[in-house]
Amino acid sequence: MSSRLRLSQCGLAAGKRARMHRILYQHGLGNGTALFLPYDQGLEHGPRDFFADPIAADPRYIIRLALEGGFNGIAVQIGLAEKFYWDYAGEVPLILKLNGKTDIPSDERALSSLHASVEDAVRLGADAVGYTLYVGSPAQDADFAQYRTVRQDAQRLGMPLIVWAYPRGEAIEHKGGKDSFYAVHYAARVASERSSAVTCGSATATTRCVSSPSCGRSSRSTRRRKEAVMKALVVYESMFGNTEAIARAVAERLEMNFDVIVAEVNAMPTARDADLLVVGAPTHAFSLSRPRTRADAARHGTVKAGAAAVGIREYLDCSPRLTEIHAAAFDTKVKKPALPGSAARKAYRRLRRLGCHMVTDAMSFHVTDMTGPLVDGEQERARRWADLIAATVLAGRRSAPTT
């Protein structure tokens, strides 16, 4: 495993290094890693994000969540920063979000306009600024010009710059869709090569643990991380949503004992740092899917953009050796008596060849038809299966010799 660079090795100006040190070593875990809580849904998504949990519409509640949950910083727009942050200034780092847009217009010509400046961030005591960059949009030339000005100001004033890079625009849909590995990787690459201090991609895995409105759950999650909790990665391939539903049920239960990341296979997440890897896929033609079988399946219903681009087969084919990692595999398949074949069994064998320690047999969960839905009770059965996985892994950890 490659070692992480120290700030002293990064050639940072004094102001930027001081702010990065506060973020990385005086807040959160204090070990050089960072977990941020973004709170710009009111502008970006409108009121719908607060219907399920109305208290999340209260900015003071969210800032307390960032503080009590041990986050390394909270990212907000300038209006909320000026109205509410001063009560907590110095207690949790502020990342001032400089631009944003509503979701009322379509994303075909996406562009987030500037609402604040780096000078505003300095005035408010921010430790970093944030910028949303849309790669692939017809408006990207204007976006790049706007970003260049922000980058220059951040460099001049010693302000760390965090870029949220997203593939957007009508052309992206013709290249696998905004959630495809190609598009996400391209967006992150563009942001990185344009000299951002920190680059965040748009894959599901990068946003799961920072968007929950539940203060209690976030605080528990942070305390578990401080206790060196084991890490689990759940990777799923899903065309009609059924395999995803099982994956999320598994992840939900694993979160009781693990720090969990859930990722769609298109994101091609690395399992290098995971203690447990769980993969899930639909059974196609008695096995793991192939490009041809995914294309055939797509003709039977509406599928998510980019869902047919890559599958668990390709993900495991590209994987390095995964020795000392626990693993489990599941699939979804139509419930028919004596129906042969199982994607889970194929994935199980591939994981074992990669060096994984398989903690349980391959598991199948059933759908009523090719496009679903799941048979009643399958999500609860998935939670019980996750309990078995967790108990097996944790029992092995407790029995392992200490040094």
C-alpha positions as CSV (number, residue, x, y, z in Angstrom):
1,M,0.0,0.0,0.0
2,S,1.4,3.4,-1.0
3,S,2.1,5.8,1.9
4,R,0.2,9.1,2.2
5,L,2.1,12.3,1.5
6,R,2.6,14.6,4.4
7,L,1.7,18.3,4.0
8,S,5.3,19.2,4.3
9,Q,6.0,17.2,1.1
10,C,3.3,19.0,-0.9
11,G,5.0,22.3,-1.6
12,L,2.1,24.3,-0.2
13,A,2.2,28.0,0.6
14,A,2.0,28.9,4.3
15,G,-1.6,30.0,4.3
16,K,-2.9,26.9,2.4
17,R,-0.8,24.6,4.5
18,A,-2.0,26.1,7.8
19,R,-5.7,25.7,6.7
20,M,-5.1,22.1,5.4
21,H,-3.5,21.3,8.7
22,R,-6.5,22.5,10.7
23,I,-8.8,20.5,8.5
24,L,-6.8,17.3,8.5
25,Y,-5.2,17.2,11.9
26,Q,-7.2,19.3,14.3
27,H,-10.7,18.0,13.4
28,G,-12.3,14.7,12.5
29,L,-10.1,11.7,13.1
30,G,-7.0,14.0,13.0
31,N,-5.0,11.4,11.0
32,G,-4.7,13.2,7.6
33,T,-8.0,12.0,6.2
34,A,-11.2,14.1,5.9
35,L,-14.9,13.6,5.8
36,F,-17.0,16.7,4.9
37,L,-20.7,17.3,5.3
38,P,-22.1,19.2,2.3
39,Y,-25.3,21.2,2.9
40,D,-26.4,22.9,-0.3
41,Q,-29.5,20.8,-1.0
42,G,-31.8,23.7,-0.5
43,L,-30.4,25.4,-3.6
44,E,-29.4,22.4,-5.6
45,H,-32.5,20.1,-5.0
46,G,-35.2,22.4,-3.5
47,P,-37.4,21.4,-0.6
48,R,-37.9,17.8,-1.6
49,D,-34.8,16.7,0.3
50,F,-36.3,17.8,3.6
51,F,-39.7,16.1,3.3
52,A,-38.6,12.9,4.9
53,D,-36.8,14.6,7.8
54,P,-38.0,18.2,8.3
55,I,-35.5,18.9,11.0
56,A,-32.8,18.7,8.3
57,A,-34.1,22.0,6.9
58,D,-32.7,23.8,10.0
59,P,-29.2,25.0,9.2
60,R,-28.3,25.1,12.9
61,Y,-29.2,21.4,13.3
62,I,-26.9,20.6,10.4
63,I,-24.0,22.6,11.7
64,R,-24.4,20.9,15.1
65,L,-24.5,17.6,13.2
66,A,-21.1,18.4,11.6
67,L,-19.7,19.4,15.0
68,E,-21.0,16.5,17.1
69,G,-20.5,14.0,14.3
70,G,-16.7,14.8,14.2
71,F,-16.7,15.9,10.5
72,N,-13.6,17.7,9.2
73,G,-15.8,20.5,7.8
74,I,-19.2,21.6,6.6
75,A,-19.7,23.0,3.1
76,V,-22.5,25.6,2.8
77,Q,-23.5,28.5,0.5
78,I,-22.6,32.1,1.5
79,G,-26.1,33.0,2.7
80,L,-26.2,30.2,5.3
81,A,-22.6,30.8,6.3
82,E,-23.3,34.5,7.0
83,K,-26.5,33.8,8.9
84,F,-25.6,30.8,11.0
85,Y,-21.9,29.8,11.0
86,W,-20.7,32.6,13.3
87,D,-22.2,30.7,16.3
88,Y,-19.8,27.8,15.6
89,A,-16.8,29.7,14.0
90,G,-13.6,27.9,14.9
91,E,-15.4,24.8,16.2
92,V,-15.8,23.1,12.9
93,P,-14.1,24.1,9.6
94,L,-16.1,26.0,7.1
95,I,-15.9,25.2,3.4
96,L,-17.6,28.0,1.6
97,K,-19.4,26.8,-1.5
98,L,-18.8,29.4,-4.2
99,N,-21.2,28.4,-6.9
100,G,-24.4,26.4,-7.4
101,K,-27.5,26.0,-9.4
102,T,-31.1,24.9,-9.1
103,D,-32.4,21.7,-10.6
104,I,-35.3,23.4,-12.3
105,P,-33.6,23.7,-15.8
106,S,-32.4,20.4,-17.3
107,D,-28.7,19.3,-17.0
108,E,-28.3,19.4,-20.8
109,R,-26.4,22.7,-20.5
110,A,-25.4,22.6,-16.9
111,L,-23.5,25.5,-15.4
112,S,-23.2,26.5,-11.7
113,S,-22.9,30.3,-11.4
114,L,-20.8,32.0,-8.8
115,H,-22.5,33.4,-5.7
116,A,-19.5,34.1,-3.6
117,S,-15.7,34.8,-3.8
118,V,-12.5,33.6,-2.2
119,E,-12.4,37.0,-0.5
120,D,-15.7,36.2,1.1
121,A,-14.3,32.9,2.4
122,V,-11.3,34.8,4.0
123,R,-13.7,37.3,5.6
124,L,-15.9,34.5,7.1
125,G,-12.9,32.5,8.4
126,A,-13.3,29.6,6.1
127,D,-10.6,26.9,5.8
128,A,-11.4,26.0,2.2
129,V,-13.6,26.9,-0.7
130,G,-15.7,24.6,-2.8
131,Y,-16.5,24.7,-6.5
132,T,-18.8,22.5,-8.6
133,L,-17.4,21.8,-12.1
134,Y,-19.6,20.3,-14.8
135,V,-17.4,18.4,-17.3
136,G,-19.0,17.6,-20.7
137,S,-21.7,20.3,-20.6
138,P,-22.0,22.6,-23.6
139,A,-21.4,25.4,-21.1
140,Q,-18.0,24.0,-20.0
141,D,-16.0,26.7,-21.6
142,A,-17.7,29.3,-19.5
143,D,-17.3,27.0,-16.5
144,F,-13.6,26.6,-17.1
145,A,-13.1,30.3,-17.4
146,Q,-15.1,30.9,-14.2
147,Y,-13.1,28.2,-12.4
148,R,-9.8,29.6,-13.6
149,T,-10.6,32.9,-11.8
150,V,-11.5,31.1,-8.6
151,R,-8.3,29.0,-8.7
152,Q,-6.1,32.0,-9.2
153,D,-7.8,33.8,-6.3
154,A,-7.4,30.7,-4.1
155,Q,-3.7,30.5,-4.9
156,R,-3.2,34.2,-4.3
157,L,-4.9,34.1,-0.9
158,G,-3.6,30.7,0.3
159,M,-7.0,29.1,0.3
160,P,-7.4,25.3,-0.3
161,L,-9.8,24.6,-3.2
162,I,-12.1,21.6,-3.2
163,V,-13.7,20.7,-6.6
164,W,-16.8,18.6,-6.9
165,A,-16.4,17.4,-10.5
166,Y,-19.5,15.9,-12.2
167,P,-20.1,14.7,-15.8
168,R,-23.1,16.5,-17.1
169,G,-24.7,17.5,-20.4
170,E,-26.4,15.9,-23.4
171,A,-23.2,14.6,-24.9
172,I,-22.4,12.6,-21.7
173,E,-25.6,10.5,-22.1
174,H,-24.2,9.2,-25.5
175,K,-20.9,8.1,-23.8
176,G,-22.3,5.7,-21.1
177,G,-24.3,8.2,-19.0
178,K,-23.3,10.4,-16.1
179,D,-22.9,7.5,-13.7
180,S,-20.6,5.4,-15.9
181,F,-17.0,4.8,-14.9
182,Y,-15.8,6.5,-18.1
183,A,-17.7,9.7,-17.4
184,V,-16.9,9.8,-13.6
185,H,-13.2,9.1,-14.2
186,Y,-13.1,11.7,-17.0
187,A,-14.6,14.4,-14.7
188,A,-12.2,13.6,-11.8
189,R,-9.3,13.6,-14.2
190,V,-10.2,17.0,-15.7
191,A,-10.5,18.6,-12.2
192,S,-7.2,17.0,-11.1
193,E,-5.3,18.3,-14.1
194,R,-6.8,21.8,-13.6
195,S,-4.8,22.1,-10.3
196,S,-7.5,21.6,-7.7
197,A,-6.3,20.9,-4.2
198,V,-8.9,18.2,-3.6
199,T,-11.0,16.4,-6.2
200,C,-14.3,14.7,-5.5
201,G,-15.9,12.5,-8.1
202,S,-19.6,11.9,-8.5
203,A,-19.8,8.2,-7.8
204,T,-22.3,7.1,-5.2
205,A,-19.4,5.9,-3.0
206,T,-18.2,9.4,-2.4
207,T,-21.4,10.8,-1.1
208,R,-23.1,8.0,0.9
209,C,-21.6,8.8,4.3
210,V,-21.9,12.6,4.3
211,S,-25.5,13.2,3.2
212,S,-27.5,11.6,6.0
213,P,-29.8,14.0,7.9
214,S,-29.7,11.7,11.0
215,C,-27.5,13.2,13.7
216,G,-27.5,10.1,15.8
217,R,-26.5,7.7,13.1
218,S,-23.7,10.0,11.9
219,S,-22.3,10.4,15.4
220,R,-22.3,6.7,16.0
221,S,-20.6,6.2,12.6
222,T,-17.9,8.6,13.6
223,R,-17.3,7.0,17.0
224,R,-17.0,3.6,15.3
225,R,-14.3,5.0,13.0
226,K,-12.4,6.4,16.0
227,E,-12.4,2.9,17.4
228,A,-10.7,1.5,14.3
229,V,-13.8,-0.2,13.0
230,M,-13.5,-2.6,10.1
231,K,-14.3,-1.3,6.6
232,A,-16.8,-3.0,4.3
233,L,-17.4,-2.3,0.6
234,V,-20.6,-3.4,-1.0
235,V,-20.5,-3.3,-4.9
236,Y,-23.6,-4.0,-6.9
237,E,-24.6,-4.4,-10.5
238,S,-28.3,-3.5,-11.1
239,M,-30.3,-2.8,-14.2
240,F,-33.8,-2.6,-12.8
241,G,-33.1,-1.7,-9.1
242,N,-33.7,-5.2,-7.6
243,T,-30.0,-6.1,-6.9
244,E,-29.4,-2.5,-5.7
245,A,-32.3,-2.9,-3.2
246,I,-30.7,-6.1,-1.8
247,A,-27.2,-4.4,-1.7
248,R,-28.5,-1.5,0.3
249,A,-30.4,-3.8,2.7
250,V,-27.1,-5.7,3.3
251,A,-25.2,-2.5,3.8
252,E,-27.8,-1.1,6.2
253,R,-27.3,-4.1,8.5
254,L,-23.5,-4.2,8.1
255,E,-23.4,-0.5,9.2
256,M,-24.1,-1.8,12.8
257,N,-20.6,-3.2,12.9
258,F,-18.6,-1.8,9.9
259,D,-17.8,1.5,8.2
260,V,-19.6,0.8,5.0
261,I,-19.4,2.2,1.5
262,V,-22.0,1.2,-1.1
263,A,-21.0,1.6,-4.7
264,E,-22.4,0.8,-8.1
265,V,-20.1,-1.3,-10.2
266,N,-19.8,1.5,-12.8
267,A,-17.8,3.5,-10.3
268,M,-15.1,0.7,-10.2
269,P,-14.4,1.2,-6.5
270,T,-11.1,-0.1,-5.2
271,A,-11.3,-2.8,-2.5
272,R,-7.7,-2.4,-1.5
273,D,-8.4,-0.8,1.9
274,A,-11.5,-2.9,2.7
275,D,-11.7,-5.6,5.3
276,L,-14.9,-7.1,3.8
277,L,-16.0,-7.0,0.1
278,V,-19.6,-8.0,-0.8
279,V,-20.5,-8.2,-4.5
280,G,-24.0,-8.6,-5.9
281,A,-25.2,-9.1,-9.5
282,P,-28.3,-10.3,-11.4
283,T,-28.1,-13.8,-12.9
284,H,-28.0,-13.5,-16.7
285,A,-28.0,-16.7,-18.9
286,F,-27.2,-18.8,-15.8
287,S,-24.1,-16.8,-14.9
288,L,-22.6,-13.3,-14.4
289,S,-23.8,-10.9,-17.0
290,R,-21.8,-10.0,-20.2
291,P,-22.3,-7.0,-22.5
292,R,-24.5,-9.0,-24.8
293,T,-26.8,-10.2,-22.0
294,R,-27.1,-6.7,-20.5
295,A,-28.0,-5.3,-23.8
296,D,-30.7,-8.0,-24.2
297,A,-32.0,-7.3,-20.7
298,A,-32.2,-3.6,-21.4
299,R,-34.8,-4.3,-24.1
300,H,-37.2,-5.7,-21.5
301,G,-37.6,-2.5,-19.5
302,T,-36.3,0.9,-18.5
303,V,-32.8,0.8,-17.1
304,K,-30.7,3.4,-15.5
305,A,-28.3,5.3,-17.8
306,G,-25.0,3.5,-18.0
307,A,-26.2,0.4,-16.2
308,A,-25.3,-1.8,-19.1
309,A,-21.8,-0.5,-19.5
310,V,-19.9,-2.7,-17.0
311,G,-20.8,-5.6,-14.7
312,I,-19.4,-7.6,-11.8
313,R,-17.7,-9.9,-14.2
314,E,-15.5,-7.1,-15.6
315,Y,-15.0,-5.6,-12.2
316,L,-13.5,-8.8,-10.8
317,D,-11.5,-9.4,-14.0
318,C,-9.8,-6.1,-13.5
319,S,-9.2,-6.6,-9.8
320,P,-5.7,-7.1,-8.3
321,R,-5.1,-9.9,-5.8
322,L,-7.3,-9.4,-2.7
323,T,-5.5,-11.5,-0.1
324,E,-6.5,-11.2,3.5
325,I,-9.9,-9.6,2.5
326,H,-13.1,-11.3,3.6
327,A,-15.7,-11.6,0.9
328,A,-19.2,-12.7,0.1
329,A,-21.3,-12.8,-3.1
330,F,-25.0,-12.7,-3.8
331,D,-27.3,-12.6,-6.9
332,T,-30.8,-11.9,-7.8
333,K,-32.7,-14.4,-10.0
334,V,-36.2,-15.3,-11.1
335,K,-37.8,-17.7,-8.6
336,K,-38.5,-20.8,-10.6
337,P,-38.2,-24.4,-9.4
338,A,-34.9,-26.0,-10.3
339,L,-33.7,-23.0,-12.4
340,P,-30.0,-23.7,-13.0
341,G,-27.1,-21.3,-12.8
342,S,-26.2,-18.5,-10.4
343,A,-24.2,-15.3,-10.8
344,A,-23.4,-15.5,-7.1
345,R,-21.6,-18.9,-7.4
346,K,-19.6,-17.6,-10.4
347,A,-18.6,-14.5,-8.4
348,Y,-17.8,-16.6,-5.4
349,R,-15.3,-18.7,-7.4
350,R,-13.7,-15.6,-8.9
351,L,-13.3,-13.9,-5.5
352,R,-11.7,-17.1,-4.1
353,R,-9.2,-17.2,-7.0
354,L,-8.4,-13.5,-6.2
355,G,-7.3,-14.7,-2.7
356,C,-10.3,-13.6,-0.7
357,H,-11.4,-15.5,2.4
358,M,-15.0,-16.4,1.7
359,V,-17.1,-16.1,4.9
360,T,-20.3,-17.7,3.7
361,D,-21.8,-19.6,0.8
362,A,-23.1,-17.7,-2.3
363,M,-26.6,-16.5,-1.7
364,S,-29.5,-16.0,-4.2
365,F,-32.4,-13.6,-3.7
366,H,-35.5,-13.9,-5.8
367,V,-37.5,-11.7,-8.1
368,T,-40.9,-12.4,-9.6
369,D,-39.9,-11.7,-13.1
370,M,-36.8,-10.5,-15.1
371,T,-37.5,-6.8,-14.3
372,G,-38.8,-7.5,-10.8
373,P,-40.0,-6.8,-8.2
374,L,-38.4,-8.6,-5.4
375,V,-40.3,-11.5,-3.8
376,D,-41.8,-10.3,-0.5
377,G,-39.5,-10.7,2.4
378,E,-36.2,-10.8,0.4
379,Q,-34.9,-7.6,1.8
380,E,-35.4,-8.8,5.3
381,R,-33.7,-12.1,4.4
382,A,-30.8,-10.0,3.0
383,R,-30.5,-8.3,6.4
384,R,-30.3,-11.6,8.2
385,W,-27.6,-12.8,5.7
386,A,-25.7,-9.6,6.5
387,D,-25.9,-10.4,10.2
388,L,-24.4,-13.8,9.5
389,I,-21.5,-12.2,7.5
390,A,-20.8,-9.7,10.2
391,A,-20.8,-12.3,13.0
392,T,-18.4,-14.6,11.0
393,V,-16.0,-11.8,10.2
394,L,-16.0,-10.3,13.7
395,A,-15.6,-13.7,15.4
396,G,-12.5,-14.3,13.2
397,R,-11.2,-10.9,14.2
398,R,-11.6,-11.5,17.9
399,S,-9.9,-14.9,17.7
400,A,-6.9,-13.6,15.7
401,P,-3.7,-13.4,17.7
402,T,-2.6,-9.9,18.8
403,T,1.0,-8.6,18.4
